[in-house]
Amino acid sequence: MLAGPIAHAKQKAKGKSSSSKTPVAASGHNKCWPEVGAVFDGKTPLVSVESTKDLSNIVLLFADGSTERFEGLSDAEGVFAGTGENTGKILTGVWIKSGCNHSGDGPGYGEFIENTDNLTNIPVVSIGDAPGVLEPRLSEIVEVWFDVSLSEMVPLDGEPVIVSYATRDGTATAGQDYLPTNGNLIFAPGEITKTVSVIVVDDFEFEQEETFFVDLSSPENALLAKATGTGSIVDDDGNDY
């Protein structure tokens, strides 16, 4: 069984949100509608889900508005978090489908439970994608800028927000197409935006458009929403110098 402040609710019609705290007993005339519960971890982007019937599927809702669906479930409980590009994203809610509500597609179906226990007054940090840049020529230096922003300013009486960043290869190769970099960004009280600069270099080869990434990790005094920014390099080696 789940421990802690479980969010209980009776299964309702699709798209209706329920209270995250108030227990509601299953109706006596339709006992195939299960009671469901969810506990959102305040320190990690995890949610523990349980139902009085076997789960059908789970849809996670993240702070940036994206969703991720887990289906083919057969147990009455489980622990879920974002995977792939959703890894580390803050959870703002979960759709739970089980019992009678096995038909249809989520989100919008099943019982929606909001993450009302999500920490408040704590900034959420995200990184944006960088606009595509033309590969530099000869001795030119071209920088790609990624904006890293907070959902709100660091309180004037608060602790600084610190987040780590590091570049990662996509189709572009570190040391050949761009110079790898990593470090920490520190948001002092009153600050809300920082930038990460990545230098793009010319490899003198004709190529298709290439991409690389900047990943955020290990936030302090903040939560992660969009943790990966994408940069694009447009080749210029088909052009005359």
C-alpha positions as CSV (number, residue, x, y, z in Angstrom):
1,M,0.0,0.0,0.0
2,L,1.1,3.6,-0.5
3,A,2.3,5.6,2.4
4,G,2.1,9.3,3.0
5,P,-0.5,11.8,1.8
6,I,-2.4,9.7,-0.7
7,A,-4.7,11.4,-3.2
8,H,-7.9,9.4,-3.3
9,A,-10.8,9.7,-5.6
10,K,-13.6,7.6,-7.2
11,Q,-13.3,7.1,-10.9
12,K,-15.4,9.7,-12.8
13,A,-16.3,10.6,-16.3
14,K,-13.4,11.4,-18.6
15,G,-11.7,14.8,-18.2
16,K,-13.0,15.6,-14.7
17,S,-10.5,16.4,-12.1
18,S,-10.8,15.2,-8.5
19,S,-9.7,16.4,-5.1
20,S,-6.2,15.2,-4.3
21,K,-6.8,14.7,-0.6
22,T,-10.5,13.8,0.0
23,P,-11.2,10.0,0.1
24,V,-14.3,9.0,-1.8
25,A,-15.8,5.5,-1.4
26,A,-16.8,3.5,-4.5
27,S,-20.5,3.6,-5.1
28,G,-22.4,0.5,-4.0
29,H,-24.4,0.1,-7.3
30,N,-21.3,0.1,-9.5
31,K,-18.4,-1.4,-7.7
32,C,-16.3,-1.9,-10.8
33,W,-15.3,1.8,-10.6
34,P,-12.2,1.7,-8.5
35,E,-10.7,3.9,-5.9
36,V,-7.4,5.3,-7.1
37,G,-4.5,7.0,-5.3
38,A,-1.3,8.9,-6.2
39,V,1.6,10.1,-4.1
40,F,3.9,12.6,-5.7
41,D,7.5,12.6,-4.3
42,G,8.5,16.1,-3.3
43,K,12.2,15.5,-3.8
44,T,12.3,13.4,-7.0
45,P,10.1,13.4,-10.2
46,L,8.3,10.2,-9.2
47,V,4.7,9.4,-8.6
48,S,3.4,6.2,-6.9
49,V,0.0,5.0,-8.1
50,E,-2.4,2.4,-6.8
51,S,-5.9,1.3,-7.5
52,T,-8.4,-1.2,-6.1
53,K,-8.5,-2.7,-9.6
54,D,-5.6,-3.6,-12.0
55,L,-4.2,-0.5,-13.8
56,S,-4.8,-0.2,-17.5
57,N,-2.6,2.7,-18.4
58,I,-1.1,5.8,-16.8
59,V,-0.6,9.2,-18.4
60,L,1.9,11.6,-16.8
61,L,1.4,15.4,-17.1
62,F,4.6,17.5,-16.9
63,A,5.2,21.1,-15.9
64,D,6.0,22.1,-19.5
65,G,2.6,20.8,-20.7
66,S,3.9,17.6,-22.3
67,T,2.6,14.1,-21.5
68,E,3.9,10.5,-21.5
69,R,1.7,7.4,-21.5
70,F,2.5,4.0,-20.0
71,E,0.2,1.2,-21.2
72,G,0.0,-2.6,-21.1
73,L,-0.1,-2.5,-17.3
74,S,-1.4,-5.4,-15.3
75,D,-0.7,-4.7,-11.6
76,A,-2.8,-2.6,-9.2
77,E,0.1,-0.3,-8.3
78,G,3.4,1.1,-9.7
79,V,5.9,3.9,-9.6
80,F,6.3,6.1,-12.6
81,A,8.5,8.9,-13.9
82,G,9.3,10.5,-17.2
83,T,11.6,8.7,-19.6
84,G,13.7,9.7,-22.6
85,E,13.3,13.4,-23.3
86,N,10.9,13.6,-20.3
87,T,13.5,12.4,-17.8
88,G,13.7,14.6,-14.8
89,K,10.7,16.7,-15.7
90,I,8.4,17.9,-12.9
91,L,5.1,16.1,-12.6
92,T,2.0,18.3,-12.3
93,G,-0.6,15.5,-12.5
94,V,-1.4,12.0,-13.5
95,W,-4.3,10.3,-15.3
96,I,-5.1,6.8,-13.8
97,K,-7.1,4.3,-15.8
98,S,-8.2,1.1,-14.3
99,G,-11.3,-1.0,-13.6
100,C,-14.3,-0.2,-15.8
101,N,-12.5,2.6,-17.5
102,H,-10.3,0.4,-19.8
103,S,-11.6,1.8,-23.0
104,G,-10.6,4.9,-24.9
105,D,-7.3,6.8,-25.0
106,G,-5.7,9.1,-22.5
107,P,-5.1,11.8,-21.6
108,G,-8.6,13.0,-20.9
109,Y,-9.8,9.6,-19.8
110,G,-9.6,8.0,-16.4
111,E,-9.2,9.8,-13.1
112,F,-7.0,12.9,-13.1
113,I,-5.1,13.7,-9.9
114,E,-3.3,17.0,-9.7
115,N,0.0,17.3,-7.9
116,T,-1.3,19.7,-5.2
117,D,1.7,18.7,-3.0
118,N,4.1,20.1,-5.5
119,L,6.5,22.5,-3.8
120,T,5.5,26.1,-4.1
121,N,7.7,29.3,-4.2
122,I,10.5,27.2,-5.6
123,P,11.7,28.3,-9.1
124,V,11.4,25.9,-12.0
125,V,14.4,25.9,-14.4
126,S,14.2,25.3,-18.1
127,I,16.5,25.6,-21.1
128,G,15.4,26.7,-24.5
129,D,16.4,25.5,-28.0
130,A,18.9,27.6,-29.9
131,P,18.2,28.9,-33.4
132,G,20.2,27.2,-36.2
133,V,23.5,28.8,-37.1
134,L,25.6,28.7,-40.2
135,E,28.9,26.8,-39.8
136,P,31.7,29.4,-39.5
137,R,34.3,30.0,-42.3
138,L,38.0,29.8,-41.7
139,S,39.0,31.9,-38.7
140,E,35.4,33.0,-37.8
141,I,34.1,32.2,-34.4
142,V,30.4,31.5,-34.1
143,E,28.7,31.0,-30.8
144,V,25.4,29.3,-30.2
145,W,23.4,30.7,-27.2
146,F,21.0,28.8,-25.1
147,D,18.7,30.7,-22.7
148,V,18.2,29.1,-19.3
149,S,15.4,30.6,-17.4
150,L,13.5,30.3,-14.1
151,S,9.8,30.3,-13.7
152,E,10.2,33.1,-11.1
153,M,13.0,35.2,-9.8
154,V,15.1,33.9,-7.0
155,P,13.7,35.5,-3.8
156,L,15.8,38.4,-2.5
157,D,16.1,36.6,0.8
158,G,16.4,33.1,-0.8
159,E,19.3,30.8,-1.6
160,P,21.0,31.0,-5.0
161,V,19.8,28.5,-7.6
162,I,22.5,26.4,-9.0
163,V,22.2,24.0,-12.0
164,S,24.8,22.0,-13.9
165,Y,25.0,22.0,-17.7
166,A,26.9,19.9,-20.3
167,T,27.0,19.5,-24.1
168,R,26.1,16.2,-25.7
169,D,26.5,14.9,-29.2
170,G,23.6,14.4,-31.5
171,T,24.5,14.1,-35.2
172,A,27.2,16.7,-34.5
173,T,30.5,15.6,-33.0
174,A,32.2,17.3,-30.1
175,G,35.7,18.6,-31.0
176,Q,34.9,18.4,-34.7
177,D,31.7,20.4,-35.2
178,Y,31.5,22.2,-31.8
179,L,33.6,22.7,-28.7
180,P,32.3,20.7,-25.7
181,T,31.6,22.6,-22.6
182,N,30.2,22.1,-19.1
183,G,29.9,23.9,-15.9
184,N,27.4,25.4,-13.4
185,L,25.0,28.3,-13.7
186,I,24.4,30.3,-10.5
187,F,21.2,32.5,-10.3
188,A,21.7,35.0,-7.5
189,P,18.7,36.5,-5.7
190,G,16.7,38.7,-8.1
191,E,18.0,36.9,-11.2
192,I,15.8,34.9,-13.6
193,T,17.8,34.3,-16.8
194,K,21.2,33.0,-17.8
195,T,22.8,31.8,-21.0
196,V,25.1,28.9,-22.0
197,S,27.4,29.6,-24.9
198,V,28.7,26.9,-27.3
199,I,31.3,27.6,-29.9
200,V,30.7,26.0,-33.4
201,V,33.7,25.2,-35.6
202,D,34.2,24.4,-39.3
203,D,35.2,20.8,-40.1
204,F,35.6,21.6,-43.9
205,E,33.3,18.7,-44.8
206,F,30.1,18.9,-46.8
207,E,27.3,17.6,-44.5
208,Q,23.7,17.7,-43.8
209,E,22.3,19.9,-40.9
210,E,23.7,18.6,-37.6
211,T,22.4,18.9,-34.1
212,F,23.9,18.8,-30.6
213,F,22.4,19.2,-27.1
214,V,22.9,21.0,-23.8
215,D,21.6,19.1,-20.8
216,L,20.7,20.5,-17.4
217,S,21.1,18.5,-14.3
218,S,21.5,18.5,-10.5
219,P,19.5,21.6,-9.7
220,E,19.8,23.1,-6.2
221,N,17.0,25.2,-4.7
222,A,15.0,24.7,-7.9
223,L,13.1,22.0,-9.9
224,L,13.8,20.9,-13.5
225,A,11.2,21.3,-16.2
226,K,12.7,21.3,-19.8
227,A,16.2,19.8,-19.2
228,T,17.5,19.6,-22.8
229,G,18.1,22.3,-25.3
230,T,18.8,21.5,-29.0
231,G,21.3,23.4,-31.2
232,S,21.5,23.1,-35.0
233,I,24.5,23.7,-37.3
234,V,23.8,24.4,-41.0
235,D,26.7,23.4,-43.2
236,D,28.5,26.0,-45.4
237,D,31.0,23.8,-47.2
238,G,28.9,23.7,-50.4
239,N,29.4,27.5,-50.7
240,D,32.3,29.3,-52.2
241,Y,34.8,31.2,-50.0
